[in-house]
Amino acid sequence: MRQLIYIIFICFAFSSNAQEINIYSKWAAKIDDDVILILDISKAHSMAATRIKILDDNHYRIDSFGYKRKFNTTFIDLDSSVIWWSGALTPLHPNIQTQFSFGMIEIVETNYRDIPQTIKFSGDLPDLAIYLDEDDTITFTRMISRYEDETEYFYYTRYGGEISYSNYFGEHGGFSMGIRDVGLKFSPVKLNKSVEQKLTSEVIKKTNNLRLERGVEGLHHDLVLDSASRDNLNAWIKESKKQHRLNSNPEFENISKIDSSIYLSLFNKFNIINYPFRCGENATAIQFTSVNISRKREIRKYVKSHSQDYIDALFAAWLNNSGLKQNILNSGYAGVGNSVALYEAIKDDYYFDHTGKKVSIRDKKVKYYYLVFTQTFSEFEKQ
């Protein structure tokens, strides 16, 4: 059957015009949390692939297909959005037949110059043990785009970010680079006990004032619920440290999917990240987007002098979130406890470029600060 399909491909190739869609580049895909696949179709008559298996931040393994032995490929443009490909590895010996593979490439997205930027790939890459059924595809993003006046490069980082940069040609030349949503390394900043107590007591006070305004009985402060809130805060940070980002849960709201290291607006004083709604639990992180501070001692002083601003921002965020607001005003709750902590973060991520080389992203000079609040409610009366 494969031989028959191969003959059809060859006949079609001779009767068809050469494909005109510019797919000739290297393409990248994350096929698993720890697996990156680089598809090389930068040449018109061959294909190759590299699979990078990330074992941990310091170790990885590279497997290749179509490099040591050329994978000869024929591309056929079907309708300017779908390309049929077929090919086989160069035989080890003239008398040894190699497995024939074929599949399709569908153009999913193009840029403003009509150059394909995203494709869906189907077919088999046997040496990498990748076998895709008829309806299975892998989505790839273009890594290199070459134009008359510039060359663009695009890479995914280990922790979900993006790196893009361009080399400009011409009389003056030049270079530009963009880093978005890269992973962060978090470390705690110890707050003064008096500041911590002021923040937590003001949150409870503001909660009860709001409940009374809405005709709901106030809540008593329960130290056991303070401990529960602290446990929730630590669990959130533990997961954030593992994934190198605060918005680690897939249930985050759309606004919270914007990475916490990127300002939502130059005019916003705070960047708010609400943890996904849980009945009886509120959790929010506030990033200081208008603070240019690089020392822990300075940020502690800043928090102390601006504590009311953070509490006001916190409640504005909670009241704009239906789930968090529901927890605050729920008449069935009798007790409440909360916790607060301050964290410093620096950029700490890496990516693999189009050659498969690991490139680290670290910036210890630029620091981000987050004030994290958690609140726990209970229906039980104080014992």
ROLUMSE-386386 format. One record per residue (C-alpha): residue number from 1; x negated, y, z; residue in three letters; chain. Coordinates in Angstrom, 2 decimals. Example, Ala and Ser with C-alpha at 12.3 -4.5 7.8 and 13.67 -1.06 7.14 Angstrom:
BEGIN
  nr       X       Y       Z rest kette
   1  -12.30   -4.50    7.80  ALA     A
   2  -13.67   -1.06    7.14  SER     A
//
This chain:
BEGIN
  nr       X       Y       Z rest kette
   1    0.00    0.00    0.00  MET     A
   2   -2.79    2.41    0.94  ARG     A
   3   -4.56    1.68   -2.36  GLN     A
   4   -1.36    2.51   -4.27  LEU     A
   5   -0.98    5.80   -2.40  ILE     A
   6   -4.65    6.56   -3.08  TYR     A
   7   -4.13    6.04   -6.84  ILE     A
   8   -1.10    8.37   -6.73  ILE     A
   9   -3.23   10.98   -4.98  PHE     A
  10   -5.97   10.74   -7.60  ILE     A
  11   -3.46   11.09  -10.43  CYS     A
  12   -1.82   14.02   -8.72  PHE     A
  13   -5.20   15.65   -8.15  ALA     A
  14   -6.07   15.55  -11.85  PHE     A
  15   -2.65   16.84  -12.89  SER     A
  16   -2.43   19.56  -10.23  SER     A
  17   -4.06   22.94  -10.06  ASN     A
  18   -6.77   23.37   -7.45  ALA     A
  19   -5.20   24.34   -4.13  GLN     A
  20   -5.35   28.09   -3.56  GLU     A
  21   -4.46   28.35    0.12  ILE     A
  22   -7.47   29.43    2.13  ASN     A
  23   -7.62   26.68    4.76  ILE     A
  24  -11.40   26.38    4.47  TYR     A
  25  -12.59   27.02    8.00  SER     A
  26  -13.10   25.31   11.34  LYS     A
  27   -9.98   24.84   13.45  TRP     A
  28   -9.51   24.18   17.18  ALA     A
  29   -6.81   22.42   19.21  ALA     A
  30   -6.38   21.35   22.83  LYS     A
  31   -4.85   17.89   22.59  ILE     A
  32   -5.03   17.38   26.35  ASP     A
  33   -5.93   19.47   29.39  ASP     A
  34   -9.51   18.25   29.17  ASP     A
  35   -9.84   17.46   25.44  VAL     A
  36  -10.69   19.96   22.69  ILE     A
  37  -10.67   18.96   19.03  LEU     A
  38  -12.56   20.93   16.34  ILE     A
  39  -11.45   20.19   12.77  LEU     A
  40  -13.99   21.17   10.10  ASP     A
  41  -12.55   21.74    6.64  ILE     A
  42  -14.89   24.59    5.79  SER     A
  43  -15.86   22.78    2.57  LYS     A
  44  -13.42   22.07   -0.21  ALA     A
  45  -14.16   18.37   -0.64  HIS     A
  46  -14.93   17.03    2.82  SER     A
  47  -13.54   16.86    6.33  MET     A
  48  -15.10   16.35    9.76  ALA     A
  49  -13.93   16.51   13.36  ALA     A
  50  -15.47   16.86   16.82  THR     A
  51  -13.78   15.77   20.02  ARG     A
  52  -15.07   17.39   23.23  ILE     A
  53  -14.03   15.56   26.40  LYS     A
  54  -14.52   17.76   29.46  ILE     A
  55  -15.41   15.68   32.50  LEU     A
  56  -15.89   18.65   34.86  ASP     A
  57  -17.26   22.19   34.68  ASP     A
  58  -20.81   20.91   34.29  ASN     A
  59  -20.38   17.74   32.20  HIS     A
  60  -18.74   16.97   28.87  TYR     A
  61  -18.98   14.40   26.07  ARG     A
  62  -18.96   15.04   22.31  ILE     A
  63  -17.69   12.49   19.76  ASP     A
  64  -17.83   13.21   16.03  SER     A
  65  -16.12   11.94   12.88  PHE     A
  66  -17.28   12.65    9.35  GLY     A
  67  -20.66   14.17   10.19  TYR     A
  68  -23.14   11.31   10.17  LYS     A
  69  -21.24    9.81    7.23  ARG     A
  70  -19.46   12.21    4.92  LYS     A
  71  -15.66   12.02    4.87  PHE     A
  72  -14.87   12.73    1.20  ASN     A
  73  -11.51   14.47    0.95  THR     A
  74   -9.08   15.63   -1.73  THR     A
  75   -6.70   18.51   -0.97  PHE     A
  76   -3.53   19.01   -3.03  ILE     A
  77   -1.42   22.15   -2.72  ASP     A
  78    2.23   21.08   -2.83  LEU     A
  79    4.18   24.32   -2.34  ASP     A
  80    1.82   26.98   -0.93  SER     A
  81    2.72   26.02    2.64  SER     A
  82    2.08   22.27    2.65  VAL     A
  83   -1.17   20.59    1.62  ILE     A
  84   -1.59   16.87    1.11  TRP     A
  85   -4.99   15.44    1.93  TRP     A
  86   -6.57   12.04    1.35  SER     A
  87  -10.05   10.67    1.84  GLY     A
  88  -12.43    8.00    3.09  ALA     A
  89  -15.83    7.81    4.74  LEU     A
  90  -18.90    7.22    2.60  THR     A
  91  -19.38    3.40    2.55  PRO     A
  92  -22.16    1.90    4.65  LEU     A
  93  -22.83   -0.51    1.78  HIS     A
  94  -21.52   -0.64   -1.82  PRO     A
  95  -19.78   -3.94   -1.09  ASN     A
  96  -18.11   -2.71    2.09  ILE     A
  97  -14.77   -0.97    1.67  GLN     A
  98  -13.98    1.90    4.03  THR     A
  99  -10.54    2.65    5.41  GLN     A
 100   -8.52    5.07    3.32  PHE     A
 101   -6.79    7.87    5.26  SER     A
 102   -4.25   10.48    4.25  PHE     A
 103   -1.98   13.06    5.81  GLY     A
 104   -0.57   16.56    5.50  MET     A
 105   -1.48   20.10    6.57  ILE     A
 106    1.41   22.50    7.09  GLU     A
 107    0.81   26.26    7.30  ILE     A
 108    2.61   27.50   10.42  VAL     A
 109    1.38   31.09   10.74  GLU     A
 110   -0.54   33.59    8.65  THR     A
 111   -2.09   36.96    9.52  ASN     A
 112   -1.44   40.34    7.89  TYR     A
 113   -3.81   39.37    5.05  ARG     A
 114   -1.78   36.18    4.40  ASP     A
 115   -4.67   34.05    5.64  ILE     A
 116   -3.45   30.92    7.49  PRO     A
 117   -4.10   31.19   11.25  GLN     A
 118   -2.18   28.18   12.59  THR     A
 119   -1.69   24.79   10.96  ILE     A
 120   -0.07   21.48   11.81  LYS     A
 121   -2.23   18.48   10.96  PHE     A
 122   -0.98   14.91   10.46  SER     A
 123   -2.82   11.73    9.50  GLY     A
 124   -5.51    9.48   10.93  ASP     A
 125   -9.05   10.13   12.15  LEU     A
 126  -10.00    6.52   12.87  PRO     A
 127  -13.51    7.03   14.26  ASP     A
 128  -12.01    9.26   16.96  LEU     A
 129   -9.17    6.80   17.59  ALA     A
 130   -6.62    9.45   16.55  ILE     A
 131   -3.66    7.86   14.79  TYR     A
 132   -0.64   10.07   14.18  LEU     A
 133    2.76    8.64   13.28  ASP     A
 134    4.86   10.19   10.54  GLU     A
 135    6.47   12.78   12.83  ASP     A
 136    3.38   13.41   15.00  ASP     A
 137    1.18   16.46   14.41  THR     A
 138   -1.67   18.38   16.04  ILE     A
 139   -1.46   22.18   16.02  THR     A
 140   -4.77   23.86   15.19  PHE     A
 141   -5.82   27.52   15.37  THR     A
 142   -8.34   28.95   12.91  ARG     A
 143  -11.77   29.51   14.48  MET     A
 144  -13.41   31.48   11.66  ILE     A
 145  -11.88   33.94    9.18  SER     A
 146  -14.18   35.44    6.55  ARG     A
 147  -13.31   38.60    4.65  TYR     A
 148  -15.26   40.91    2.37  GLU     A
 149  -15.84   43.42    5.17  ASP     A
 150  -15.85   41.28    8.33  GLU     A
 151  -15.95   37.84    9.90  THR     A
 152  -13.63   36.99   12.81  GLU     A
 153  -14.19   34.25   15.40  TYR     A
 154  -11.57   32.87   17.76  PHE     A
 155  -11.97   30.37   20.63  TYR     A
 156   -9.86   28.94   23.45  TYR     A
 157  -11.41   28.96   26.90  THR     A
 158  -11.42   26.05   29.33  ARG     A
 159   -8.75   27.61   31.56  TYR     A
 160   -6.29   28.78   28.93  GLY     A
 161   -7.80   32.10   27.88  GLY     A
 162   -8.77   33.43   24.48  GLU     A
 163  -12.00   34.88   23.10  ILE     A
 164  -12.10   36.80   19.82  SER     A
 165  -14.83   38.83   18.22  TYR     A
 166  -15.63   40.30   14.83  SER     A
 167  -18.79   41.12   12.94  ASN     A
 168  -18.37   44.10   10.59  TYR     A
 169  -20.38   44.55    7.42  PHE     A
 170  -21.11   47.62    5.38  GLY     A
 171  -23.22   50.72    5.76  GLU     A
 172  -23.02   50.88    9.57  HIS     A
 173  -21.88   47.40   10.53  GLY     A
 174  -20.77   46.75   14.07  GLY     A
 175  -19.30   44.27   16.49  PHE     A
 176  -16.17   44.04   18.65  SER     A
 177  -15.03   41.49   21.23  MET     A
 178  -11.83   40.73   23.12  GLY     A
 179  -11.42   38.54   26.22  ILE     A
 180   -7.90   37.63   27.34  ARG     A
 181   -6.47   35.49   30.16  ASP     A
 182   -9.80   33.97   31.18  VAL     A
 183  -10.10   31.91   34.35  GLY     A
 184  -11.03   33.46   37.68  LEU     A
 185  -12.96   32.33   40.74  LYS     A
 186  -11.21   33.25   44.01  PHE     A
 187  -12.74   33.96   47.41  SER     A
 188  -10.99   35.20   50.58  PRO     A
 189  -11.45   38.68   52.02  VAL     A
 190  -10.83   38.69   55.77  LYS     A
 191   -8.30   41.32   56.79  LEU     A
 192   -8.48   43.12   60.12  ASN     A
 193   -6.01   41.48   62.53  LYS     A
 194   -4.25   44.78   63.20  SER     A
 195   -3.76   45.38   59.46  VAL     A
 196   -2.49   41.83   58.92  GLU     A
 197   -0.05   42.21   61.83  GLN     A
 198    1.18   45.56   60.54  LYS     A
 199    1.82   44.17   57.07  LEU     A
 200    3.69   41.08   58.28  THR     A
 201    5.77   42.93   60.91  SER     A
 202    6.72   45.63   58.40  GLU     A
 203    7.87   42.98   55.92  VAL     A
 204   10.17   41.44   58.55  ILE     A
 205   11.42   44.88   59.59  LYS     A
 206   12.19   45.84   55.99  LYS     A
 207   13.87   42.49   55.42  THR     A
 208   16.19   42.97   58.39  ASN     A
 209   16.93   46.60   57.52  ASN     A
 210   18.01   45.53   54.07  LEU     A
 211   20.18   42.71   55.45  ARG     A
 212   21.91   45.10   57.89  LEU     A
 213   22.53   47.58   55.06  GLU     A
 214   24.29   44.80   53.15  ARG     A
 215   26.31   43.73   56.18  GLY     A
 216   24.26   40.57   56.88  VAL     A
 217   22.99   39.70   60.35  GLU     A
 218   19.26   40.20   60.94  GLY     A
 219   16.69   37.40   61.28  LEU     A
 220   14.58   36.51   64.31  HIS     A
 221   10.81   36.19   63.89  HIS     A
 222    9.76   32.55   64.29  ASP     A
 223    6.04   31.76   64.76  LEU     A
 224    6.60   28.23   63.45  VAL     A
 225    7.81   29.77   60.18  LEU     A
 226    4.69   31.93   60.14  ASP     A
 227    2.67   28.69   60.07  SER     A
 228    4.87   27.29   57.30  ALA     A
 229    4.34   30.47   55.29  SER     A
 230    0.57   30.22   55.80  ARG     A
 231    0.64   26.60   54.58  ASP     A
 232    2.56   27.67   51.44  ASN     A
 233    0.08   30.47   50.80  LEU     A
 234   -2.90   28.12   51.18  ASN     A
 235   -1.28   25.55   48.87  ALA     A
 236   -0.77   28.22   46.17  TRP     A
 237   -4.37   29.42   46.45  ILE     A
 238   -5.73   25.86   46.46  LYS     A
 239   -3.99   25.17   43.16  GLU     A
 240   -5.12   28.54   41.81  SER     A
 241   -8.74   27.78   42.64  LYS     A
 242   -8.45   24.45   40.85  LYS     A
 243   -6.95   26.01   37.71  GLN     A
 244   -8.85   29.32   37.97  HIS     A
 245   -5.68   31.42   37.78  ARG     A
 246   -2.91   32.51   40.13  LEU     A
 247   -0.12   31.87   37.63  ASN     A
 248   -0.90   28.14   37.59  SER     A
 249    2.65   26.80   37.82  ASN     A
 250    4.44   26.21   34.48  PRO     A
 251    7.65   27.62   35.96  GLU     A
 252    6.32   31.17   36.27  PHE     A
 253    8.51   33.86   34.78  GLU     A
 254    7.54   35.31   31.42  ASN     A
 255    6.08   38.47   32.96  ILE     A
 256    3.96   36.35   35.27  SER     A
 257    2.54   34.33   32.38  LYS     A
 258    0.43   37.35   31.53  ILE     A
 259   -2.86   36.60   33.19  ASP     A
 260   -3.48   38.41   36.43  SER     A
 261   -6.81   39.76   35.19  SER     A
 262   -5.09   41.75   32.45  ILE     A
 263   -3.24   44.95   33.28  TYR     A
 264    0.43   44.94   32.30  LEU     A
 265    0.18   48.69   31.72  SER     A
 266   -2.41   51.36   32.28  LEU     A
 267    0.36   53.31   34.02  PHE     A
 268    1.39   50.51   36.41  ASN     A
 269   -0.04   50.86   39.89  LYS     A
 270    0.47   47.17   40.63  PHE     A
 271    0.62   43.92   38.70  ASN     A
 272    3.20   41.66   40.38  ILE     A
 273    3.09   37.86   40.17  ILE     A
 274    6.09   36.12   41.72  ASN     A
 275    5.75   32.42   42.47  TYR     A
 276    8.65   30.40   40.96  PRO     A
 277   11.84   30.43   43.03  PHE     A
 278   12.12   27.95   45.90  ARG     A
 279   15.11   27.85   48.20  CYS     A
 280   14.06   29.42   51.51  GLY     A
 281   10.58   30.42   50.28  GLU     A
 282    9.31   33.66   48.77  ASN     A
 283    5.77   34.11   47.46  ALA     A
 284    4.28   37.07   45.59  THR     A
 285    0.80   38.29   44.68  ALA     A
 286    0.07   41.97   44.09  ILE     A
 287   -2.94   42.88   41.98  GLN     A
 288   -4.45   46.32   42.49  PHE     A
 289   -4.62   47.54   38.91  THR     A
 290   -5.59   51.13   39.68  SER     A
 291   -8.42   50.42   42.11  VAL     A
 292  -12.06   50.60   41.05  ASN     A
 293  -13.69   48.95   44.07  ILE     A
 294  -16.41   46.30   44.08  SER     A
 295  -17.10   45.81   47.82  ARG     A
 296  -15.04   43.83   50.30  LYS     A
 297  -15.50   46.42   53.05  ARG     A
 298  -14.09   49.13   50.78  GLU     A
 299  -11.07   47.09   49.74  ILE     A
 300  -10.23   46.33   53.37  ARG     A
 301  -10.18   50.07   54.11  LYS     A
 302   -8.10   50.70   51.01  TYR     A
 303   -5.49   48.12   52.03  VAL     A
 304   -5.28   49.63   55.51  LYS     A
 305   -4.66   53.15   54.20  SER     A
 306   -2.15   52.05   51.52  HIS     A
 307   -0.27   49.29   53.35  SER     A
 308    3.12   50.97   52.98  GLN     A
 309    2.66   51.24   49.21  ASP     A
 310    2.16   47.48   49.00  TYR     A
 311    5.19   46.71   51.13  ILE     A
 312    7.36   49.00   48.99  ASP     A
 313    6.00   47.36   45.80  ALA     A
 314    6.60   43.91   47.29  LEU     A
 315   10.26   44.62   48.08  PHE     A
 316   10.88   46.26   44.73  ALA     A
 317    9.60   43.06   43.09  ALA     A
 318   11.71   40.82   45.32  TRP     A
 319   14.89   42.79   44.71  LEU     A
 320   14.30   42.64   40.96  ASN     A
 321   14.12   38.84   41.14  ASN     A
 322   17.48   37.15   41.61  SER     A
 323   16.07   34.08   43.38  GLY     A
 324   13.84   35.96   45.82  LEU     A
 325   16.61   38.47   46.53  LYS     A
 326   18.97   35.58   47.22  GLN     A
 327   16.61   34.26   49.89  ASN     A
 328   16.34   37.66   51.62  ILE     A
 329   20.11   38.27   51.76  LEU     A
 330   21.28   34.70   52.41  ASN     A
 331   23.70   34.88   55.36  SER     A
 332   22.99   31.24   56.22  GLY     A
 333   19.45   31.97   57.41  TYR     A
 334   18.75   32.77   61.07  ALA     A
 335   14.95   32.84   61.29  GLY     A
 336   12.03   34.08   59.18  VAL     A
 337    8.24   33.95   59.23  GLY     A
 338    5.62   35.26   56.85  ASN     A
 339    1.95   35.35   56.02  SER     A
 340   -0.43   37.62   54.10  VAL     A
 341   -3.96   37.20   52.74  ALA     A
 342   -6.36   39.17   50.55  LEU     A
 343   -8.45   37.55   47.78  TYR     A
 344  -11.26   38.71   45.52  GLU     A
 345  -11.63   37.24   42.03  ALA     A
 346  -14.32   37.36   39.33  ILE     A
 347  -14.27   36.05   35.76  LYS     A
 348  -15.45   32.43   35.69  ASP     A
 349  -14.64   30.44   32.55  ASP     A
 350  -16.23   28.96   29.42  TYR     A
 351  -15.45   27.89   25.86  TYR     A
 352  -16.92   25.81   23.05  PHE     A
 353  -17.75   27.69   19.86  ASP     A
 354  -17.41   26.40   16.27  HIS     A
 355  -20.72   24.55   16.56  THR     A
 356  -19.60   22.74   19.72  GLY     A
 357  -21.93   24.78   21.92  LYS     A
 358  -20.73   25.59   25.45  LYS     A
 359  -20.64   29.33   26.20  VAL     A
 360  -20.09   30.57   29.78  SER     A
 361  -18.04   33.66   30.71  ILE     A
 362  -18.98   35.16   34.06  ARG     A
 363  -18.84   38.71   35.31  ASP     A
 364  -19.71   39.26   38.97  LYS     A
 365  -19.67   43.04   38.56  LYS     A
 366  -16.00   43.36   37.60  VAL     A
 367  -13.82   42.27   40.52  LYS     A
 368  -10.07   41.92   40.94  TYR     A
 369   -8.18   41.98   44.24  TYR     A
 370   -4.88   40.33   45.15  TYR     A
 371   -2.74   40.78   48.24  LEU     A
 372   -0.66   37.61   48.58  VAL     A
 373    2.57   37.50   50.63  PHE     A
 374    4.58   34.39   51.53  THR     A
 375    7.85   34.29   53.45  GLN     A
 376    9.76   31.29   54.85  THR     A
 377   13.41   31.25   56.00  PHE     A
 378   15.29   28.82   58.23  SER     A
 379   18.94   28.27   59.10  GLU     A
 380   18.09   27.17   62.66  PHE     A
 381   18.45   29.42   65.66  GLU     A
 382   15.32   30.17   67.69  LYS     A
 383   14.70   27.49   70.32  GLN     A
//
